[in-house]
Amino acid sequence: MACRSCIEKHFTHRSIINYLLYPFSLIFSLILILRRSLYKHILPRYKAPVFIISIGNMIVGGSGKTPFTIYLADLLNRNGIRTAVSHRGYKSKLENTVTIVSNWNELLPVSDDAGDEAWLIAKRLTGIPVVVGKNRKQAISLLCNTFPGLDCIILDDSFQHLKVIHNLDVIIISEWLKFGNGFVLPAGMLREPMSAISDSDILILNRIGGDGIINPDLSQQLYSTGKEMFSGRYISTGVYDFYGKEINIDEISGDTALLLAGVGNPSGFDLSVKALNIHNLGGIILNDHFDYSDTKARKSILESDQAKTAKWIITTEKDYAKLRHYQEFSEKLLVLRINFMLDNGEEKLIAYVNNKLKGAEIPV
């Protein structure tokens, strides 16, 4: 895919452009190191009345945070840990407010305004409350006041959010993107210097397709941090149509399809679609959180040569969160459901979280 080749060319390798930008990266790195130090030692931080788990990453773009958040929240809930999720609701109508979008029982109508990732989390996590809003302190307070008895709140995409004390920090690492070219923005993909990993507790290696042997250099780099490490991958768990009806995968085997994705890292989606045994006519890869409300953009997609030739347009659940509002996609759109699954160590992960939870100092 064009998106993949662009990232490989400019961010996973070092070129003259990267080195020209490197002085700016050094300045940015120093600012970020100072920021972490200030929050550790001087600036006030909010200590929540429940156990807080932060899910984050080290690079810009997609590493699999949202699928892992869904996986972990469900895993904890199934093991008797009453869990809720806080999501920023990036670029949504609710980003600047703090709003509950699902409760113990149902997805609430206001979830339509919560943004693609937050809507997906709330839809998939039946029985687990979800709140949206970039003010994490207010989000935590609202969840605790509305749902007494919570044991844990997961903050999605929150490793760099330092105003709230995290009892457990989980970093997701893409086996494909790794740490980019090792440079901090703007010369590379790193959100902050590698030294920040020392503030994490668990590293999750997202192996995308999950085939083959883990890159030995990456494996050594991760193990050398001394952090708890697990590996996992995406698995395709089904396909459904525009109206949510499940489709038998055998019924579309051999059909032609166009891939449509507006996600941070489309590689996992691309590999998952290949497992469907369809004839891939190519992909339309859009910016992360793409705004499908643009009529011209939707028309351009549907009138492209690939879309006209293909029997189906296969998209992600994240894109479907927006596309479901546009009836013109109803005849051709199929949605691939993808779950995250640990390669092994699920019992070890639960035991680790339980031990941390029991030993945490939670204010009354």
Protein Blocks (a to p, Z undefined) as FASTA:
>chain_A
ZZlmmmmmmmmpccfklmmmmmmmmmmmmmmmmmmmmmmmmmccdddfbdcdddddfbec
jehlmmmmmmmmmmmmmnopacddddekioiaklmpccdfbdfkbccfklmmnojklmmm
mmmmghiacdedjblmlmmmmmmmmmghiabdcdehillpmkbccfbdcddddfklmnon
opacfkbmbfbdfklmmmpmbdcddehnopajddfklmmmmmmnopacdddddddfbdcd
fkopacdfklmgoiacddddddfblmlmmmmmmmnopacebjcdddehiafklmklmmmm
mmpmklmmpmbdcddfklmmmmmmmmklmmmpccdddddddfbhklmmmmmmmmmmmmpc
cdZZ
